[in-house]
Amino acid sequence: MTTSGKIRNLAGAAVLALAATPALATEGYFALGYGPIQSGQAGAGVANGEDAMSTAINPAGVAGVGNELSMGLQAFRPVRGYDATGTGFVNPGHNSSDHAFFPVPNFAYNHVLGNGGVLNFAVYGNGGDNTSYPSGPNPSFAPGCAGGVFCAGQAGVDLTQLLVSLTYAQKIGAISYGIAPTFALQRFSAVGLNYFAGVPGLSAHPLAVSNQGFDWSHGFGLRVGIQADVAPGLRFGLSGQTKFAMSKFKKYEGLFADGGDFSIPASVTVGFAWDARKDLTLMMDYQYIWYSSIPSLGNPFPNGMTQLGGPNGPGFGWSDVGVIKLGASWKQSPKMTWRFGYAYSTNPVPSTGVTINILAPGVVRSHFTAGGS
């Protein structure tokens, strides 16, 4: 369960309000957690590895898990739309995205080696970062408007990311460490943005802005982490990932800055886990994601005289995101554990970047979660 924040932009006579309410919480476009355990406690657990999927938030967390196979399927149902008045370009009134349901699978296998180390293979992803606004009359004053949100018919984007990691982890004394080289595959498509391509000089590659079907991008990154027993019942965790240098979306080199670059930003998470009782563990994490370091995400729109798709071209204007996560795990019986969580995320979308972020409304700030297994 989540609650959403609102962002507003005042530009001359244009006032645009945008609200989004995903049923599975996100931090920008990163998932709040992966698998049922992390999702139930709002993504907290960097210091409390409990299952094979723990590698997704801290590779060191699987050092003490043992042999395990974990499989899951999360249902992501975002409700996305916006309300606009007096825009002069964007379709006014209330407009809702058609996308409703997305399955997000996850898989992890943990195997204990003869030397006491652990080898872990995991597959998980970020999905549901999609919008699809239907075509319809647009009483905009923009010349040549063909209807729809951006005067070019049906409009929206579709971004899916798949992450495949191979982790080695081991516990030596009170300290566990883990390292996880990770392969990333992402798929993207955009429709209904042809109006931007039609403005002379706006895009460096006007034939590669919109309606090009799906394009694929791949790359690698490194994730590392430690987990330490600092006192009886108290653990500390720290994990981070490098920037993932991704191949370019060549079909959309006229949309994303630097000729189609859409790299995955670096992030770091730090936290504690405390066994308050034998049946109750409390967790607190803090995560920071460097969205602004990726030009296609962090650059403002517009960005001076630069062109869409050009060197250091315009982006979505996202700022970095900080997330506080609080989680609790209560073992009611040997067969039943209940989990609860709350997370607060800063909003990556500035008031000056609302219009373009109709396509990617990652504005949810407060997240409440609960689950059991």
N, C-alpha and C positions, 0 to 999 in steps of 0.2 A: 504494500500500500504506500502511496506517495502523495505528497502535496506539492503543488507547483507554485513558483513565483511568477511575477509578471514583470515585463520590461516595457519601458515606454520611451518613445523618441519624439521630440518636438523639433520639427524642421520647417520654419516658416509657418504655413497654415496646415502642414501635414502632422497629424497625430496618429500614431500606429501603436496598438497594444497587441501583444503576442503572448499566448499562454500555451503550455504544453504539459501533459500529464501522462507520462509513461507508467505502465503497471509494473515494469521491472526498471529499477532506477538506473540512471547513468550519471557519469561524471564528465560532462561534455559529451564525448562519444565513447569513452571507456565504460565498460560494465562496472557496476558497483561491486559485484562479486561473481565468482564462477562456481557453479555447482550448488547443491541444496544447503550445505553447511554454511558456506560463505554468504549466500543470499539471505539465509535466515537471520544472520547477525550483522546485516548491513555492510558486509564486506570486511568486517573486522577479523583479525586473526593472524597478523604478521608475526606475532610472537607465540602462536598457539596452533602449530600444525596438527591437524586431526585426521586427514585422509589424503589419498593420493593426489587429489586436485589442489591441495595446499601449495603445490609448486607454483601455481598461477599467481600467488601473491607473495610467496617467499620460497625460493628453491631450497633453503635450509630446512623448511618445515616438514619435509618428507623424510628426514633422516631417522626419525623415530617411529614412523608409521608402520613399518613391516611390509610383508607381502600383501598386496591389495589391488583389486580391480575396481575402478569407479566409473560408472556411466550415468549420464543424466541428460534430460531434455528440458530446457526452460521455455516457457511460453511468454513471449514479449508482446504486449498489446498496448502500443502507444496511442493516445488520443491527441492529435496535433491539429492546430489551426491558428487563425489570427482574426482579429477585428481591426478594421482600418476605416478612418474617415478623412476626407479631404486630402488624399494622397496625390492626386493628379497623375499617377502612373500605376501603382499597385491597385488591383481590383478592390474596391471599397466594400464595406460591410463585413459580415462574418463569413469566413471561408474555412472549410474543414478538409483535411487530407483524407484520401480514401483508404490508405494503408491501415490495416487493423490488427493483423496477427502475424507474428514471426516466430518460428521454432529456432532455438539456439542450442545446439547439442554440445556436450562436453564429454571427454573420455580421458582417463588417466590410469596408468598401470605402474605399480611400484614393486620393485624386485630387490630383495636383500642379497648382496654379494657375499662371497666367502670371507672377505677381509673386514666385514662389518659395515662397509659402505652400501649405498643404495643407488640403484639406477632407476630412473623414472622417465616414462614416455607419456606426454600429455598433448591433447588436442582440444582447443577451446577457441572462443571467438567473441568478437563484438559485432552485433547485428541489430537490425531494426532501426538504423539511422536513416530512415527513408521517409519521403513525402511524395504524395501524388495528388495535386490539386486539380479538380476536373475543369475542363474547358467550359466556358459560359460567357454570357455578355459581360463586357467590362466598360462601363460608362466613363472611361478615362479620357482625358484630353490629349493623351500621348498620340502623336500622328502615326497613322498606319497600324493602330492597335487591332489585333485579330481576336481579341477576347482572351479570357483566362487570366490567371494571377499576374503574369508578366507580359500580357498582350501577345502571346504566341501560342495560344491553345493550352492543352493540358500541360501542367508544369510540375516538376519534382526531381528528386535525386534518389539514388539507391546506392548505398555503401555497405559492403560486408567485408569483415576482416576475419581471417582464419590464422591462428597461431599454433605452431607445432614445435614443442620443446623437448629436448633430451637433457635430463638433469642428472648430475652426479652430486650426491650429498653424503655427508658422514658426520658422526658425532664423536668428538674427541674430548673426553672429560666433560666439562660443563658447557662446552661450546659446540654447536652444530654449524656447519657451513654448507653452502650449495652453490653450484654454478650451472647455468642452463643456457647453452646456445639455442637460439630460437629462430625458426624460419617463419616468415609472415607472407601470406598471400591475400591480396585484396582485390575486390571487384567493384566497379563503379559504372553508373550510367546517369545521364541527365537528359531531360526533355523539357521543352517549352521555354528555352532560354535564347531562342533565335533572335529576339528583339535586340539583345546585347550584341550579337554578331552583326546585325544590320546597321549599327551606328558606325559610320566611317571612323577608323582610327581607334575604336574602343578596345578591340582585341588584336593581338599580334598575329593570331591565326584564326580568322573569322570562320573558316570552314571546319574548325575543330572546337566548337563551343558547346553544341547541343545536338541531341537527336542522332548520336553516332552508335547507339547500341551499347552493349557491355564492353568494357575494356578491363584488362587484368594487369596487376602490378605485383612484384615480388621483391623480397629483400631479407636481410638478416639483422639480428641484434643480439645482445648479450644481457642476460639477467643474472644477478648474483644476490646472495643474502647470507645473513648469519642469524642465529638464535642462541641465546645464552641464558642459563639458569643463574640469576643474580642473587637469589635468596630462596629459602624454602617456600615453594608455592608461587614464586614470582619469576617471570621470564621476560626477557627483552628481545625484540626482533627488529631487524633493519634489512631492507631489500631495495634494490634499484634496477632500473633497466636503462640501457643506452638508447640513444636515438637509433631507430631502424632506418637505414638508408634504403629507400625503395626505388625500383625502376619506375620510369615515368608512364603516366597515362597518355600515350601518344594520340589516342582518339580525342582527348580533351586537352591538348596542349595549348589551345586558345582560351581555356577557362582557368586552369590552375597556374599559379605563378611558376616562373622558371621552366616553361615548356611542358607542364603537366606533372610537376613534382608534387607528391602527396605523402611525404615521409611520416613515420609514426614518432611522436615526441618522446623524449626521455621522461622518466618519473622516478620518484623515491618515496618509500613508505617506512615509517618508524612507529613502534608501539610497544605496549606492555600487555601481559596477561597475568591475572592474579587468581589463584585458586582460593576464593573466599571461604569455601567449604569443600568437603569432599565431593559434593554433588553440584557445586556452583562455581563457574569460572567467569570472571569479568574481564573484558578486553577494551582497550582504547588505542586507536591508530590515528596517525596523521599522514595523509598522502598529498604530494605536490606533483602536478603535471605541467610540463613546459610547453603548452600549446603555442605560445607566442613565438617560439623558436622556429616554427615551421611557417615559411612565408605564405603558403596557400591558406593556412589557417589564421595566422597572427597578423598579417598585414591588413591595414584598414581598406575599406571600399567606399570611395575611390582612394587611391594611394598616389597623390600628386598627379604627375603627368604620365605615370607608367601605364602600360597597357595590360589588359587581361592576358595571361599566358606569357607575358614578357619577363625579362630579368627583374626580380624583386617586384613583381606585379601585384595588383590588388588581391586581397584574400577576404576571409570572413570576419576579420577584425577581432578574433578571439584573444582574450588575455589568459594568463596562466590560471590554473584552478587549484585551490587548496581544499581538502576534504577532511573533516573530523568524523571518525567512525567510533561508535560505542556499541559494544555487543555483549550479550550474556548467553551462557550455555548452562541449562539446568537439566541434570540427569535425574528424571523422575523415577526411573527404574532401570534395571539392566537392559531392558529392551526399548526404552523410550527416552529420548532427549529432546527438550524443547529449547528453541533459540529465539532470541529477540534482539532487535537492533535499531539504532537511529544514526543517521548520517546527515551532516550539513555540508553542502558544497557551495563554494562561491560561484557566481554566475560568470561564464566566460564571455557573454555577449554584451558589448557596451551599448549605451543608449543611441550612439551614433551609427551602430551597425545593425539595427533591427531589420531593415527592409530586406537585405540580402539573406539574413538568417531565418526568414520565413522558410527557406529550403532546409535548414538544419537547426531546428529550435532546441538546442541543448541547454535549456534554462531551468531545469528542475533544481531546487536548492535543498529542500528538506525531504528526507526519506525515512519512512517507518517500515520496519520489516518484522516478520514473525514466521516461524516454521517449526517443524518437528520431524524427527526420523527415528 
